[in-house]
Amino acid sequence: MDNWDGQARRCPDRSLPPEIYVSVPPQRFSLLFVGAFAASGTALITAYQSGEPWFYLCSLMIALLACLRGWDVRQYQKCRARILDSAAAAKWERRYVAGAAAHVLLLGMWCLVAFSKTSDPFVQIFSFALTLAYMIGISGCNFASNLLVLAQIICAGVPMTAALLLVGGWYYAVFAFVLVPFFASLKFISDRLRRVLLDAVIAGRDVAGSRPVSIPPSTTCRTACAWSMPKGRSSSAIGGCANCSVCPTT
């Protein structure tokens, strides 16, 4: 366990045992269309409100990208059973990261256009609020991949910060600098959640010996710790979670 913890801090994903690393990507493909088409719809609202042609283009690009990523999901599902090693899983991880990074980049550019091309407060607040809300979800939904978290923070954070700085004035400049610790906290929270989850899963593998281990869908720290206990035992039976220090005792 100590060896894993040291490796995880240096390279959270690629140093994972293959049977665990392979099981991580499927969780990131869920609920893709809900967020994408919601973003496309809100961009369309701002286009209608302001009449700015760039907003129509942003809305169209977000929708087209969602369809392309949906096709990519189907390709992944077709060959899921043949992905048995880290190299094959890394290929699909990179494809997913590219699509997710492009999505948040479009949201960031939508913000940038809102602040640089219009002076409508509704359009500016609407675009910024939705992009910020999407960013908040990174640490809760995508924490399993360090590469994915980092790519999304950069692709959305840079244009969002630039949008505020373009407006000018001290207040907007202060707002832009406030975003820096916000994005840093997203990264730190994601790293912490990833270590808690993977430590629990690897501890379960060590206890179970050679029993195959993978991360089940919709796993939380609590359920991962309970799931990784030896058969016939539970975390409550031993006075709490034996695999991490976060889960409360019951």
JOCORGI-V769527 format. One line per field, one symbol per residue. ss: DSSP state (h for helix, s for strand, l for the rest). psi: psi as a letter, one per 30 degrees, with the letter a starting at -180 (. if undefined). burial: I if it has 9 or more other ideal C-beta (glycine too) atoms within 8 Angstrom, else O. A space follows every 10 residues. Layout:
ss->???
psi->???
burial->???
This chain:
ss->lhhhhhhhhh lllllllhhh hhhhhhhhhl lhhhhhhhhh hhhhhhhhhh llhhhhhhhh hhhhhhhhhh hhhhhhhhhh hhlllhhhhh hhhhhhhhhh hhhhhhhhhh hhhhhhhlll hhhhhhhhhh hhhhhhlhhh hllllhhhhh hhhhhhhhhh hhhhhhhllh hhhhhhhhhh hhhhhhhhhh hhhhhhhhhh hhhhhhhhll llllllllll hhhhhhhlll lllllhhhll llllllllll
psi->eeeeeeeefe ieefglkefe eefeeffffl heeeeefeee eeeeeeeeef gkefeeeeee eeeeeeeeee eeeeeeeege ffjfleeeee eeeeeeeeee eeefeeeeee eeeeffflgj eeeeeeeeee eeeeeefefe egffjeeeee eeeefeeeee eeeeefelle eeeeeefffe feeeeeeeee eeeeeeeeee eeeeeeefcg kkkljllhkl eeeeeeefll kflleffgga kfflgekll.
burial->OOOIIOIIOO OIIOIIOIII IIIIIIIIIO OIOOIIIOII IIIIIIIOII OIOOIIOIII IIIOIIOIII OIIOOIOOOO OOIOOIOIII OIIIIIIOII IIIIIIIIII IIIIIOOIOI OOIIOIIIOI IIOIIIIIIO OIIIIIIIII IIIIIIIIII IIIIIIOOOO OIIOIIOOIO OOIOOIIOII IOIIIIIIII IIIIIOIIOO OOIOIOOOIO IIIIIIIIIO OOOOIOOOOI IOIIOOIOOO
